[in-house]
Amino acid sequence: MLSIYPECFFKDEAVYSVVFPDLNRLATSGSTETEAMKMAADCLAGYLYSLKNDSEQAPKELPKHKT
């Protein structure tokens, strides 16, 4: 099953932060944009994997708005 969760990137001086607002504000960071993207993928995968191992459901995706 494919799920899509939006991620928000923020740059603060030397750190790129990534937040998944639909997933209880799950967050990670990296020192470069590329590193932050890799960390975000690992963070999301780990979070969804731990939910599955704990027999918990991932939060529902928020409805998407048409642009």
N, C-alpha and C positions, 0 to 999 in steps of 0.2 A: 504494500500500500504506500502510495506517495503522499506525503504531507508537505505543505509549504507554510513556513513561518517567517514573517518579516523580521528583519534585523535592522537595527539602527546603529550607524557608525558615528562616533564622536572623536574629534582630534583635540587633544589637550597637550600642548607643548610637545613632548617627546613620546606620547602614548596615544595609540588608537584604541578606543574602547568600543565594544560591541555589546548591544543589549537586545534580547529577544522579548519584546513587550508581552506577547501572547503566552509566554512560558514562565510565568511568575517572576518576570524581570531577570531571567537567567542572563548572566553576563560573563564576559572574558575580555582580554585585551592583548595587544601586541605592540612591539616597538616600531613596526612598519605596517603599512596598509596590507601588504601581502601576508605578513605574519599574523595580523589580526584576522584576516579571512580564514587562514588555516586553523587558527585557534578556535574561531567560531564554529567551523565544521566539526572539529574534534569535540568541542563543548556540547554542541547539539546532539551529536551521535552518542556521546557518553550519557547525556541526560535521558534521551529516549531509550537507550539500552537499560539503564538502571530502572526506569519506569516499568519496562517489560519484565525485567527480572523480579520486580516487586509486585507483579500482577496488577499494576496501576495503569489507568488510561491517561494518555497525553491530553492536555487541555485542548478543547476545540479551537480550530482556527477562527479568527474573527472574520465576519463577512467582508468580502472585497468590494470596493467601490469601483464602478466603471468610470474610466476617464475619457 
